Amino acid sequence: MFVPIKLSKKIMSQLGKTNAEFDLIEEGDKILVGLSGGKDSLTMIHAMKEQQRRAPFSFDFLAVTISYGMGENYDALANHCKEYEIPYMVIDTTVYDLAKEKIRKNSSFCSFFSRMRRGYLYTAAQQYGCNKVALGHHLDDAAESFFMNFIYNGQMRSLAPKYKAENGLIVIRPLIQMRERQLLAFVNQNEIKAIGDEACPAMRFDVKMPHARAHTKEMLQKMEKEFPTLFTSLNAAFKNISHDSFFEKQIFSV
């Protein structure tokens, strides 16, 4: 007899609220879920499996892992998905070998692998008849992206709960209003072995490590200690943007 994994009421409540607020998952959707095997995407597939059971509408999803071609072994992840009746497949690529040619010594690598991985997910979604792609970003990711863009790029930009890709696919982030610590607690409480930095391709390259995100994460940790409601306020602020109070020339065009 199939026994669903234990999910906290808070995770499922937040998932439901976010879904209702942004119409992320709808009747008849077929969703490709990017499954890296990390704590975020593992929480997402189980939360979506439970939502599939509870929701008053029907939808399907397919969990997909993009293999970089480094000799990764995803047998444990495949067995985990089989145990919990989650449709799963691995897409094999040669991204790792391609990176050897494209990434220069001491250059940044995150955007390259992220872009390539996203491209393969989009292609797989179209190939398997999916109309949406789900990514496992959470509120901490959104906050870090906002401050990184603010400090390093001079942009007011974060991670949208939902957007349309250039190829017409709808990209959704079901966990975007959840905290990273909630997702870590989920895998720990259920004793799920999540894939961590050991699967990062950068560990095999002589490249510059992405210090900006680590510094931003540390900065936010310090800010939250001083202002405990920081992330609650950020979540509210991301939905309460006063465009006319910024230096946007086009607002005043007549």
N, C-alpha and C positions, 0 to 999 in steps of 0.2 A: 504493500500500500504506500502511495506517495505521501510523504510528509513534508510540507513546506518549511523552509528555514525560518528561524525566529527573527522578526523585524520589530523594532520599537514602534510604539504608537506615534511617537513624535516624527519619525521618518515617514511613516505612511500618511500621517496627517499633513505634513508639509508637502509631500509629493502631490496629494490630492488638491491642496490649496493652490500650488503653483500651476498644476495642470488646468484647474478651473480658471485661474486668473489669465493665463496666456494661451489657452486652447492648444496645448502641446500635443496631446494624444486624443484622437477623435475616432468616431465610428468608422470602421473599415480600413484603418491605417495598417500598412505593413511597414515596420520600422527596422532598419538596420542599426544595431547597437554596436558601437566600437568597444570591444572588450580587450583591454591590454593585459588584464589579469591583476591589475593593481587594486587597491582598496576602493577607489572611487567607482570604477567600472563594475567591479564585483557587486558592490552595493546596488548599483543601478539595475543590473540584470535581475537581481532577486526582488528589488522593489517593484520593477515592472512586471515580473511574474506574479507577484501578489496582487498588484493592481489589475492585472488581467483576470484574476480570479474574482475580485471584488466589484469591478466596474460594471455599471448598467449598460455598457456598450461593448462591442467586440473589436479586438484588434490583434494583430500578430506581430511578432518580432523575431529577428534572427541575430544572434550574437556572432560577431566576426572579429577575428584577430588578424592583424597584419604582421606577417613574419618578414623580418628585414633580410633574411638570407644569411644569418650568422651561425646557423646550426642550432637554432633554438628548439627546445623540446616542449611542446604544449600538451603532452599526454595527460598530465595531471589536471590541467584546465579543461581539457576535453572530457575527462572522466567526471569532473565536478559538474559540468553542464549536463552530462548524461544522467547523473544521479538525481538531479533536480529538474529533469525533463525540460531543459532549455535548448532549443535548436542552436547548433553551433558549427562553425567552420573556420578553417585557417586559410588565409590567402597568402600564398608564397610569392615573394618578390625578390629582386636583386638590388634593393635599395642600398644595402651595406656596400656592395662592390661599386655601385654608382657613386656613393659618397666619397670613396677613395679618390675618384677622379675629380669630383666637383668641389670638395671642401679643401681649402688651402690650409696649410699648417698655421696653428694659432688663431684660426678664424672661428666665428660662431657656428654652431651646428644645429641648435634647437629648431630654428625656423625651417631649415632644410628638411629635417626628418619629419617635422610636423606637417609641412606642406605636402611632402610625398605620401605620408600616411593618410592624410585627408583625401588626397586625390584617389588613392586606391579604394578607400571607403566609398567615395562617391561613385566610382566605376562599378564596384560590387553592388551597390544599392540599385543602380540602374539595371545591371545584369540580372538581378534576382527579383525585380519587380517591386522594389520598395519605393515608397513615396516620401519617406522621411529618414533622416539619419540622427541618431541620438548620441550625444557626447557627454562624458561624465564630469564636466566642470562643476565646481561648487562655489559657494559665496566667497570663500577665502581666495579662490582663483580670480574671481571677478574683482575683488578688492585689490589684489596684487597687480592685476593687469591695469586697473585704473591708475594706481599710483606710479607704476612703471611708465605708462604712457605720459602721465602728467609730469614726472620728474625728468625722464630721459628724452621724451619725444615732443614735449610741449603740446600734447593733445588731451582733450577730455574724452576718453574712450574706455570702454570696458567690454564685457561679454554679454551679448544679448541672450535672453531666454529662448528666442526663436528668430530665425531669419531665413530668407530665401537665397540659396546659392546661385551662382551664375547659370548653372545647368538646370535650374528649376526645382531642384530638390529642396525640401524644407528641413532645416537643421534645428534640432531642439536640444535643450539642456535641462532635463527633468530635475536635476539636483541643485540647480543654480541658487536656490535660497536656503540650502543646508550648509552647515558648518563642516569643515574637514574633520574635526574631532568626532562628529557623529558617525562618519563613515569609518573612521579608524576603530571606534568602539564596536561597530557592527561586526567587522571581520575578527576582532579580538574575542568578543563574546561568543561568537559561533566557531571559534578556533579554525578559521579559514586561512590557509596559507596564501597570502597575497604576494604577487611578484613585485619586487622593489627595484632599486637602482641597479641591481645586478643584470637586468635586462636592457639597460640603457646602452645604446650603441657608442656613446661618447667614451665609455670606459675603455674602448679599444682604439681610440684615436688620440693623437697628440694635438689636442685642440684646447682652446680657451674655455674654461668652465663658465657657466652663466651666473656670474656673481650678482648681477642686478636683481634677479628674483630672490636669491637668498637674503640679500641686504634688505629688500622690500619686506619680505616675510618677517625678518627680525625687527624692522621698524614698526610694523603693525602689531607685533606681539608686545612691544614696549608701550605703544599707544593704547592698546586695549587694557593693559594693566592700570594705566592712569584714567582711562575713560572706558569703563566696563561695557557701556552700551554702544561702543563704536560700531560694531558690525550691524547692529539693529538699525542704527542711524544711517549707515551707508546703504543698507538694503532699501530703506525708505527713500533716501536721496536719489538713488538710481531711478526711481519712479516719479520723482518730483523735481523736474529740471526746469528752471526758469530761464529759457533761452534769451529773453529780452534783457537779462541782467549781465550778459557777457559781451565781449567785444566783437560781435558778429555784424559786419558791415551790411550784409544782405538784408538783415531785418529792417533796416531803415531805408532801403531802396524803395522808391515810389515810381 
